Amino acid sequence: MPIRPERAALYPPDWPEIRTEVLARAGNRCEGSPAYPDCSADNGLPHPLTGSTVVLTIAHLDHNPANNGTPGNRPNLRAWCQRCHLNYDRVHHARNAYFTRREGKAVGDLFGEPA
């Protein structure tokens, strides 16, 4: 997932190098998630099941962008295709969306007047 500008400060300055290391470890393929452990979709090619072009992203298993391990030891990070990453994060995204709407930060707030 692209890093949203308002969250960029949560990532370390060497994030591009960390990303490169994780992608190299994964062989530039999806490392498979708990829901899809056999996924090995190739970066930049059509996904074998969805047909969409694969863009590998780096997932934080604990959703903490500051928890990146050390060079050669990054157990909290996985290279995942969109399908694996979005599926893994679905509960986390739903919770964030709920609180965003409750705080009135969403366009067309569901709990107040229409935007």
C-alpha positions in Angstrom: 0.0 0.0 0.0 1.3 3.4 -0.7 2.3 5.4 2.4 -0.2 8.2 3.0 1.5 11.6 3.4 0.1 12.0 6.9 1.7 8.7 7.9 5.1 9.1 6.3 6.7 10.3 9.5 5.9 7.0 11.1 8.3 5.2 8.7 12.1 5.3 9.1 14.2 7.3 6.7 15.7 4.0 5.3 12.3 2.6 4.4 13.2 2.3 0.6 16.2 0.1 1.6 14.1 -2.0 4.0 11.5 -2.5 1.2 14.2 -3.5 -1.3 15.6 -6.0 1.3 12.2 -7.6 1.9 11.5 -7.8 -1.9 14.9 -9.5 -2.4 14.2 -12.0 0.3 10.9 -12.8 -1.3 12.4 -13.2 -4.8 10.1 -10.4 -6.0 7.1 -12.6 -5.4 4.3 -12.7 -2.9 5.3 -14.5 0.2 1.8 -15.8 0.8 -0.5 -14.8 3.7 -2.3 -16.8 6.3 -5.4 -16.9 4.1 -3.5 -17.7 1.0 -0.3 -19.4 2.0 0.5 -20.8 -1.4 0.3 -17.4 -3.2 3.5 -16.6 -5.0 2.3 -14.0 -7.5 5.1 -12.3 -9.4 5.6 -8.6 -9.1 4.5 -6.7 -12.2 2.8 -9.7 -13.9 -1.0 -10.6 -13.9 -2.1 -12.3 -10.7 -2.8 -15.9 -11.6 -6.3 -15.8 -9.9 -7.4 -12.2 -10.1 -5.8 -11.1 -13.4 -4.8 -7.7 -12.0 -1.2 -6.5 -12.3 0.6 -7.5 -9.1 2.2 -4.6 -7.2 4.0 -6.1 -4.2 3.6 -4.1 -1.0 5.3 -4.6 2.4 3.0 -5.7 5.1 3.6 -5.1 8.8 2.2 -8.2 10.6 1.5 -6.1 13.7 0.4 -3.0 11.8 3.2 -1.0 13.5 5.3 0.9 10.8 8.0 1.4 13.4 8.6 -2.3 13.9 10.9 -3.1 11.0 13.5 -5.4 12.6 17.1 -5.2 11.7 19.0 -5.8 8.4 18.7 -9.5 7.6 16.1 -10.1 10.4 12.7 -8.6 9.5 10.2 -11.2 10.8 7.4 -8.6 11.1 7.5 -7.7 7.4 6.1 -9.6 4.4 6.1 -8.9 0.6 2.5 -9.4 -0.3 0.3 -8.9 -3.4 -2.8 -6.7 -3.1 -5.0 -9.7 -2.5 -3.0 -11.1 0.4 -2.3 -7.6 1.9 -5.9 -6.3 1.7 -7.3 -9.6 3.0 -4.9 -9.6 6.0 -5.6 -6.0 6.8 -9.4 -6.1 6.3 -10.3 -6.0 10.0 -7.7 -3.3 10.7 -9.1 -1.2 7.8 -12.7 -1.6 8.9 -11.8 -0.5 12.4 -9.9 2.6 11.1 -12.8 3.5 8.8 -15.3 3.2 11.7 -13.3 5.5 13.9 -12.6 7.9 11.0 -16.4 8.2 10.4 -17.1 8.5 14.1 -14.7 11.4 14.4 -16.4 13.2 11.5 -13.2 13.1 9.4 -14.8 11.2 6.5 -16.4 12.9 3.5 -20.1 12.3 3.8 -20.0 11.4 7.5 -22.4 8.5 8.0 -23.3 9.7 11.5 -24.1 13.3 10.7 -25.3 15.6 8.0 -24.4 14.8 4.4 -21.2 16.6 3.1 
